[in-house]
Amino acid sequence: MRRLIYVVAGLLLAAAITTALARLKPAAPSVDRTAVWTDTVKRGPMLLEVRGLGTLVPETTWTVPAATEGRVAKRYLLPGNPVKAGTVILDLTNPQLEQETLDAKYQLKGAEASLEQTRAQLQNQLMDKRTQAASVSSQYRTAEMQKDAKEQLLKNGLAPTLDVKTAEVQAEELEKQNDLAQKEVETFEHSIDAQLAVQQATVDQKRALYQLKKSQLDELHVRSGEDGVLQELDVDVGQQVAQGAALLKVAQPTQLKAALQIAETQAKDVQAGQLATIDTHNGLIAGHVIRIDPAVLNGTRTVDVKLDGPLPPGAVPQLSVEGTIEIEHLTDVLYVGRPVHGDAESTVGLFKLVNGGKEAVRVNVVLGRASVNTVEIRKGLEIGDQVILSDMSASDNYDRVRLE
């Protein structure tokens, strides 16, 4: 019986110990105090900002297209070279266009020669008609004088009436012929301009075609339209290019803006006119937002910032920069440094320091509006509380850690 009592007591004791051990919480893990980043909850003004990476890009870029198709024969400059307006950068060749230009030139010369020939022929015809009209006019004046003479002789009884009547009829007939001859000259003079206008239209058409071909031939010498720096050269020697294809880009290197990539969740608060600061890694430049791209690409939106300050040395197009945009100034809010895992308008678990900073316990914190480095606290913390902001995902299974 005694032995049985000992066995039962031993079993009960083992069960009690097992139950007690099962109810014990795991020991709090230790964390190196110097390996975590902490901050203290404060109340006061808070600046809402968003940040994004980007590059410096020219405010204005001139793209030079191919005015006509051709093959790249020669390249005079490479990207990075300064250019003046009218500087030849590429030479293209187009044998067909050269032949068409030559044909148009000879067609123009032929049309001009035909015009001059027509003008000379019409002038000769006009002279002939004027000569004929002058002859008729002379005959008419002669007939008039004969009529007057015979009328005088008739008054003196020296000429028969029939001769006077005949002279009058001849004078009247020649008068009509003279009037018709003069009108024919006037009509022909007026018709000369109309006949020449047809020939002149042909000449103008041929000249316009020649000028077009000549202009296209001249545009085979690809030039820069503005002063600046050659940014891109998209063709190689020997390459065939189509009409309208982009050949090169020229930009002003002293007129740059920052194109920042802002996360789409943050870009909704960005507005034109907001102040910004651009870090070129060689100095800070003040600026302001001038455009927000309406499209989202790879989770970001492009925000253009005009630079209000002078460019630092080494600032060139495509230089990588960081930009910070001021969204709003909050006057009196509870805030703390932004945790590694803490998005705006979310609830997160943060470790709050207790016991004089020797330990930290997990608390649920409701976050509000978030800036680049700070976040608003809406619930879960008080002024003066210290929290761990660094990554504590290794302690997700624990509600308490020891700081050593």
JONORKA-V437440 format. One record per residue. N is the residue number from 1. PHI is phi in whole degrees, -180 to 180 (999 if undefined). PSI is psi as a letter, one per 40 degrees, with the letter a starting at -180 (* if undefined). Layout:
N_PHI_PSI + N_PHI_PSI
This chain:
1_999_d + 2_-63_d + 3_-66_d + 4_-65_d + 5_-63_d + 6_-63_d + 7_-65_d + 8_-62_d + 9_-63_d + 10_-65_d + 11_-66_d + 12_-63_d + 13_-65_d + 14_-64_d + 15_-65_d + 16_-65_d + 17_-65_d + 18_-63_d + 19_-64_d + 20_-64_d + 21_-66_d + 22_-67_d + 23_-84_e + 24_-69_h + 25_-77_i + 26_-62_i + 27_-63_h + 28_-65_h + 29_-72_i + 30_-99_i + 31_-128_h + 32_-66_h + 33_-60_d + 34_-80_e + 35_-95_e + 36_-114_i + 37_-112_h + 38_-120_i + 39_-151_i + 40_-107_h + 41_-69_h + 42_-129_i + 43_-126_h + 44_157_a + 45_-72_i + 46_-139_h + 47_-100_h + 48_-84_h + 49_-136_i + 50_-127_i + 51_-131_i + 52_-157_i + 53_-91_i + 54_-173_a + 55_-140_i + 56_-84_h + 57_-132_i + 58_-65_i + 59_-67_d + 60_-130_h + 61_-128_h + 62_-103_h + 63_-99_h + 64_-103_h + 65_-91_i + 66_-79_h + 67_-69_d + 68_-152_i + 69_-71_i + 70_179_i + 71_-115_h + 72_-69_h + 73_-98_d + 74_-152_i + 75_-123_h + 76_-98_d + 77_-132_i + 78_-119_i + 79_-54_h + 80_106_e + 81_-78_h + 82_-72_i + 83_-134_i + 84_-108_i + 85_-61_h + 86_96_e + 87_-67_h + 88_-78_h + 89_-109_d + 90_-135_i + 91_-119_h + 92_-109_i + 93_-125_i + 94_-151_g + 95_-56_d + 96_-63_d + 97_-65_d + 98_-61_d + 99_-67_d + 100_-63_d + 101_-66_d + 102_-64_d + 103_-62_d + 104_-64_d + 105_-64_d + 106_-70_d + 107_-64_d + 108_-65_d + 109_-62_d + 110_-62_d + 111_-66_d + 112_-64_d + 113_-64_d + 114_-63_d + 115_-64_d + 116_-65_d + 117_-64_d + 118_-62_d + 119_-62_d + 120_-65_d + 121_-63_d + 122_-66_d + 123_-66_d + 124_-64_d + 125_-63_d + 126_-65_d + 127_-63_d + 128_-62_d + 129_-66_d + 130_-66_d + 131_-65_d + 132_-63_d + 133_-65_d + 134_-66_d + 135_-64_d + 136_-63_d + 137_-64_d + 138_-65_d + 139_-62_d + 140_-65_d + 141_-65_d + 142_-63_d + 143_-63_d + 144_-65_d + 145_-67_d + 146_-64_d + 147_-62_d + 148_-63_d + 149_-66_d + 150_-69_d + 151_-64_d + 152_-69_d + 153_-64_d + 154_-63_d + 155_-63_d + 156_-90_e + 157_75_f + 158_-105_e + 159_-137_i + 160_-74_i + 161_-65_d + 162_-62_d + 163_-64_d + 164_-67_d + 165_-63_d + 166_-64_d + 167_-65_d + 168_-67_d + 169_-64_d + 170_-63_d + 171_-66_d + 172_-65_d + 173_-65_d + 174_-68_d + 175_-64_d + 176_-65_d + 177_-63_d + 178_-65_d + 179_-62_d + 180_-65_d + 181_-65_d + 182_-67_d + 183_-66_d + 184_-64_d + 185_-64_d + 186_-63_d + 187_-63_d + 188_-67_d + 189_-59_d + 190_-70_d + 191_-74_e + 192_-61_d + 193_-61_d + 194_-66_d + 195_-67_d + 196_-71_d + 197_-63_d + 198_-63_d + 199_-66_d + 200_-66_d + 201_-63_d + 202_-65_d + 203_-62_d + 204_-62_d + 205_-64_d + 206_-65_d + 207_-67_d + 208_-63_d + 209_-64_d + 210_-66_d + 211_-63_d + 212_-64_d + 213_-64_d + 214_-65_d + 215_-65_d + 216_-64_d + 217_-66_d + 218_-68_d + 219_-76_e + 220_-68_e + 221_-88_g + 222_-75_h + 223_-119_i + 224_-79_h + 225_-84_e + 226_-141_i + 227_-73_i + 228_166_a + 229_-125_h + 230_-69_h + 231_-92_d + 232_-138_i + 233_-135_h + 234_-94_e + 235_-131_i + 236_-118_i + 237_-62_h + 238_93_e + 239_-78_h + 240_-89_h + 241_-120_i + 242_-91_i + 243_-62_h + 244_90_e + 245_-69_i + 246_-70_h + 247_-102_d + 248_-159_i + 249_-131_h + 250_-123_h + 251_-138_i + 252_-89_h + 253_-72_e + 254_-93_e + 255_-119_g + 256_-115_i + 257_-134_i + 258_-101_h + 259_-106_h + 260_-99_i + 261_-101_h + 262_-107_h + 263_-55_h + 264_-60_d + 265_-72_d + 266_-98_d + 267_-66_e + 268_-64_d + 269_-94_e + 270_-82_h + 271_-135_i + 272_-63_h + 273_98_e + 274_-67_i + 275_-73_i + 276_-146_i + 277_-129_h + 278_-110_h + 279_-100_h + 280_-93_e + 281_67_e + 282_-140_f + 283_139_i + 284_-104_i + 285_-126_h + 286_-77_i + 287_-161_a + 288_-149_i + 289_-72_h + 290_-119_e + 291_-161_i + 292_-123_h + 293_-65_h + 294_-72_e + 295_-93_i + 296_-105_h + 297_-132_h + 298_56_f + 299_80_e + 300_-132_i + 301_-122_i + 302_-84_h + 303_-119_h + 304_-92_h + 305_-120_h + 306_-80_h + 307_-86_h + 308_-90_d + 309_-101_i + 310_-70_i + 311_-75_h + 312_-75_i + 313_-59_h + 314_87_e + 315_-79_h + 316_-134_i + 317_-57_i + 318_73_e + 319_-71_h + 320_-72_h + 321_-138_i + 322_-120_h + 323_-128_i + 324_-123_h + 325_-113_h + 326_-81_h + 327_-94_d + 328_-160_i + 329_-103_h + 330_-92_h + 331_-86_d + 332_-144_g + 333_-137_i + 334_-90_h + 335_-147_i + 336_-152_i + 337_-58_i + 338_-75_h + 339_-67_i + 340_-61_d + 341_-113_g + 342_-158_g + 343_-85_i + 344_-63_i + 345_54_f + 346_-144_i + 347_-114_h + 348_-131_i + 349_-98_h + 350_-118_i + 351_-90_h + 352_-100_h + 353_-71_h + 354_-136_i + 355_54_f + 356_70_f + 357_86_e + 358_-83_d + 359_-136_i + 360_-142_h + 361_-118_i + 362_-78_h + 363_-132_i + 364_-84_h + 365_-123_h + 366_-93_h + 367_-95_i + 368_-110_b + 369_-71_i + 370_-120_i + 371_-111_a + 372_-66_d + 373_-116_e + 374_-133_i + 375_-145_i + 376_-77_h + 377_-103_h + 378_-103_d + 379_-164_i + 380_111_e + 381_-137_i + 382_-125_i + 383_-58_h + 384_92_e + 385_-65_i + 386_-107_h + 387_-130_i + 388_-89_h + 389_-100_e + 390_-76_i + 391_-67_h + 392_-119_f + 393_-63_d + 394_-68_e + 395_-110_f + 396_-63_d + 397_-88_e + 398_-124_i + 399_-102_e + 400_-146_h + 401_-133_i + 402_-101_h + 403_-100_h + 404_-123_*
